[in-house]
């Protein structure tokens, strides 16, 4: 009888522990299910090649509180959240991104990397602490996109400069203008890297980076346009 009583108490203890653990799991699940994502959308009612007027008041605003996975969909100027469709096949609809949930955390997954105007961009002007530019970042200024290949701080730039001073007062040193052989270099005006002996890419000033070089003919046309004005 004592052995049976001990075995019974042991089983009761295990059942009690299982119930406690089950209650904890339910509490954690309930706490996780209370997480929500607050989304705010603003759409401008003009077709502007993917641009947005941040100063315009003619915008449609939408606020959503989401607790589950789904897709943010845009139908012209109307934005909605869809929990069923994996991708919109309609002509006027675009899936902007997918909201997924993993281990009680929500993630935004891009959907249209092959369509430049539908990519997700981080709006720098809305960040209080600004943004530190990194190599390979793509910056969008209006309709133009620039890829950061390399950069130097102001201190590094001036430390790397070795400017020769003319020994004669009243005369400025003339720096040699050299051509370029790097295939990644492009003209700041026509954005092509092709060059010929008659139309080389030259570094005509002290600018650096992607705006350093210009075709001889592009520079000639630019100077002629200034003279004609």
N, C-alpha and C positions, 0 to 999 in steps of 0.2 A: 504494500500500500504506500509506503514512503517513497519507493522508487517511482511509482506511477505519479504521485503527487509532485515530485521534483521535475519529472519530465513534462507535466502539465504546466507548471510554472514557467519552465524554459520556453515552451511553445507560446505561452501568453506574452512573455517578454519580447519574443521575436515579432509577434503580431503587433505589439504596441510600437516597436521600433519601426516596423514597416509602415504603420499608419502615420507616425510622426514624419517619416521621410516623404511619404506621399503628400502629406499636408504642406511640407516645405516646397515640394516641386510645384504644387498647385499655386502656392503663393508667388513663387518666382515666375511662373507662367502668366499669372494675372498681372503682376507688376510689369512684365515685358510687353504685354498686350496693351498697356496704357500708354506706351510711347506713340507719339504722333509726329508727323512731318507737316510743318506749316509752309505752304507754297504760295507765293504771290506772283501773278503774271500781269504784264502790261503789254498791250499790242497797239501799234500805231496804224491808223486807218489809211495809210498811203503806201503804194508800191514804190519802193525806193532802192531797189537792187540790194536788199539785205541790210540797208542802213536804218538807224533808229534815231529819232529826234528826241533827246532827253529833255529839251526845254518845252516841247509841245504839250498842250493840255488836252488835245483831242486824242485821248487814249482810252482804251477799254481796260478796266481793271478787274482782276479776279483773285479771290483768296480761297484757298482750299486747305482743309485739315484732313490728312490721309493717315490711315492706320494699317494699310495693307499694300501689297505689291501691285504695280500696274504700269501704265504707259501715259505719258503726257503727250497729248495730240493737239495739233493746230489745224483748224479748218478755216483758212483765210485769216480773218481777224478774231476768230473765236477759239479759245483754248479750253480744253477739258481734260479730265483724267479718266482713263479707260482701264478697267480691271480685267477685261476679257480678251481683247484683240492683241495678238502678238505683233502685228504690223499692219498698218493701214494701206490697202491697195487702191484706195480711191484717188482720183486725180487731184482733188482739191484738199486732201488731207495729208499731213506730214507727221510722222512720229518723231517727236523731238528727243525724248530720252525714255529710258526704262528705269523704274524705281524698284530695286530689289532689297530683300531683307535677309541677312545672314547673322546668326548668333545675336539676335536682339538689336542689330544695327542696320540702318538703312543706307543704301548706296545708290548713287546716280550713275547709270551706265549710258554712254553715248550710243546713238543708233545710226547716225548718218555721217560717218567720217568721210564718205566719198562725195558728199555734197557740201561744198564750202559754206554756202549760206545757211545751212542747217546745223552746222557744228556748234558745240557749246563753247562760248567764250566767257572768260572771266572779266567783268566790268571793273576796271581798276578804280574808277572815280567813286565807286561805292565802298571802297576799303578805307577804313580810318587810318590804318597803319601803313598804307601804301603797298607796294609789291617790289620785291627784289628780283630784278631781271637776271635770268640764267641763260647759259649757252643753250642753243637750239630752241629757245622760246620763239613763238610766232606772235608778232605784234600786229594788230589790225588798226590802222588809222584811216577812218573813212572806208573807202573801197579798196585801199591798198593794203597789202600784207607784207610784212618784213620778217625774215628769219634771222635770228641772232647767231651769227657764225662765231664771232669773237668780239671781245670788248676789253677796254682798258679804262681804269679810273683816271681822273684828271691828273693825279700825282704821277701815275705810271706813264701817262702820255708825255708830260713835260720832262720827266726824268729820261725818257728815251729820245728826246729831241737834242740834236747836236747842231745848233745853228751857228754858222760861221759869220763872224762880224767883219765887215770891210774895214781895212786899216785906214781908209781914206774918208775923211769927214765929208758928209753931204752925199755920199754914194751908198746905195743899198746893194747887198750881195745878191747876185742873180743865181738862183738854184737851177740845176740841170733838170730838164723834164725828160723822164725816161719812159720807154714803152713797157708793156706788161706781157708776160708769158703764161701767167696762171689761168687755167681754163675756168676757174670759179669766179673770176673777176668779170663784172658786167658794167656797161656804160650807164651812168646815172640818168641819162635822158631816154634812150631807146631800150634799155634793159636787155641788151644782147651782148654776148661776149665775143662775137666774130670780129676779127681785125685783119687788115691787109697792110701791105707796105705803104700804100697810098692813104690808108685810113686806119692808123694804129690807135690803140687805146693808150691814153697818156694821163699821167698824174699832173694836172696843171696847177694844183694849189696844195695847201697843207691839210686838206680834208683827209679823213681816214675812214676805213671801213668800206661799206658798199657804195658810198657816194664819192669815193676818192678819184675814180677814173672816168674818163669821158672820151668818146670817139673824136678824132680831129675834125671830121666833117660836122658832127653834132655841135661841137664848140663853135665852128665857123658859122653855121646857120644861126646859132643863138646870138652871136655877136652881130651878125648882119641884121637880125630882127631888132636888136637894141638900137643900131644905127638908124634904121628906117623909121623908128618912132621919134 
